[in-house]
Amino acid sequence: MTVLFNEKINLTEDATRFINEYIDYVKELNHKDLFEGLKDKQILKNKFIFKMYQLENLDSAMVDVHVANNRVYVLASVWTSKVITIGSIPLTPKLKLALSNNYYPKLSITGGFFKQVVPDDFDKDKIVDGFDPYQLTLEIHKADMTVYKSQKIDSVYHAAFKTENSLITVSKNLMRCFAVFGLLLGLGFMFLGYMLTGLLVIIAFFGVNSYTLIIADTHMQTQPQRQRIS
C-alpha cells in the first residue's frame, strides 16, 4: 500500500458532526472498535500511561474528493448518514500529481475523547477522561486493484448487513419461511389425496429446514464456549 500524498485538512464546522455520526455507526457496528475494545477496569489494570483515544482510525468511512477553485474538498460519510464536506486543502502540484494516478482516498484521525491512567493525590492510579481537538489527515493511496475490490465488497456487505449476526438472522428467517411453506404445501397435497407426495414435500421443505435450524442454533451456542477454551 503506497501513500502518494498526505496532509492535514482544514476542517469545517460539519467535520465534528461527521465524527459523531461515525462514532454512532461504530457503536452499532462493533463497539469494540472504540477505545481499542478495552473497558476502564482493563485500562486501569494494564496501567496505560499514554492517552487511549476513542477512535484509532476511520477505516469504515467512505471518502471522496472534489476539486474546485484550486482546492481539494474532502467528502466523507458512513452508510447511515449523508455525505458531508469535512474540510479542504490547497491543490498543490504534488497533490495534483497524486490525483492524476489511479488512487483512492482515506482519512486518518488524531485527537478526540481519551482515557489515561494517572496517579491521584495519594499516589493511587485512577482513570481520567479528557478531550484533545480533532485533526483529520487526507491520505491519497495508490490503488491496488485487489485491495480496492476487496474494500468495495466489504462496503456492499456493510450496506446490506451491519453485522454478521444480521446475516445469520436473515438466513434463519428465510429457512423458517420455507419450513412453514413446505408444511402447508405438504398438508395440502395430503388433503387432496396425494399422501406420498405430501409426505415427501414435508420432509424436503419442513424437515430439512427445521433440522438445519436446530444444527445452526446448537453451533451458535457452542461457539462462544470454544472461543473461551482456546
Rosetta blueprint (number, residue, H / E / L):
1 M L
2 T L
3 V E
4 L E
5 F E
6 N E
7 E E
8 K E
9 I L
10 N E
11 L E
12 T L
13 E L
14 D H
15 A H
16 T H
17 R H
18 F H
19 I H
20 N H
21 E H
22 Y H
23 I H
24 D H
25 Y H
26 V H
27 K H
28 E H
29 L H
30 N H
31 H H
32 K H
33 D H
34 L H
35 F H
36 E H
37 G H
38 L L
39 K L
40 D H
41 K H
42 Q H
43 I H
44 L H
45 K H
46 N L
47 K L
48 F L
49 I L
50 F L
51 K L
52 M E
53 Y E
54 Q L
55 L L
56 E L
57 N L
58 L L
59 D L
60 S L
61 A L
62 M E
63 V E
64 D E
65 V E
66 H E
67 V E
68 A E
69 N L
70 N L
71 R E
72 V E
73 Y E
74 V E
75 L E
76 A E
77 S E
78 V L
79 W L
80 T L
81 S L
82 K L
83 V L
84 I E
85 T E
86 I E
87 G E
88 S E
89 I E
90 P E
91 L L
92 T L
93 P H
94 K H
95 L H
96 K H
97 L H
98 A H
99 L H
100 S L
101 N L
102 N L
103 Y E
104 Y E
105 P E
106 K E
107 L E
108 S E
109 I E
110 T E
111 G E
112 G E
113 F E
114 F E
115 K E
116 Q E
117 V E
118 V E
119 P E
120 D L
121 D L
122 F L
123 D L
124 K L
125 D E
126 K E
127 I E
128 V E
129 D E
130 G E
131 F E
132 D E
133 P E
134 Y E
135 Q E
136 L E
137 T E
138 L E
139 E E
140 I E
141 H E
142 K E
143 A L
144 D L
145 M H
146 T H
147 V H
148 Y H
149 K H
150 S H
151 Q H
152 K H
153 I H
154 D H
155 S H
156 V H
157 Y H
158 H H
159 A H
160 A H
161 F L
162 K L
163 T L
164 E H
165 N H
166 S H
167 L H
168 I H
169 T H
170 V H
171 S H
172 K H
173 N H
174 L H
175 M H
176 R H
177 C H
178 F H
179 A H
180 V H
181 F H
182 G H
183 L H
184 L H
185 L H
186 G H
187 L H
188 G H
189 F H
190 M H
191 F H
192 L L
193 G L
194 Y L
195 M H
196 L H
197 T H
198 G H
199 L H
200 L H
201 V H
202 I H
203 I H
204 A H
205 F H
206 F H
207 G H
208 V H
209 N H
210 S H
211 Y H
212 T H
213 L H
214 I H
215 I H
216 A H
217 D H
218 T H
219 H H
220 M H
221 Q H
222 T H
223 Q H
224 P H
225 Q H
226 R H
227 Q H
228 R H
229 I H
230 S L
